Amino acid sequence: MIKTFKEVGTFQSLYKAQEWLTEHGYKYGSLCRDQPVAITKGEYNLPEKYKNMTRMHKLMADGWMISTDFREGEVIINIINP
């Protein structure tokens, strides 16, 4: 499943994406520049930042939040394991 958030204002797309994830029972890691942010259903038990993830951690994620510009751009949520 893919959802795209495009809001006007600094970090507004990110905030809307995070709000949607929370409402649907997902947790997410921390931003690390323009790198993807891992998403898990229920408890988040992965490293917070993408740069600290091993290949195994990346395989354990239920999805990813991506953007070329989390500050002002659109944010895309890609849920792999709904």
Order of alpha helices (4+ residues) and beta strands (2+ residues): beta-alpha-beta-beta-alpha-beta-beta
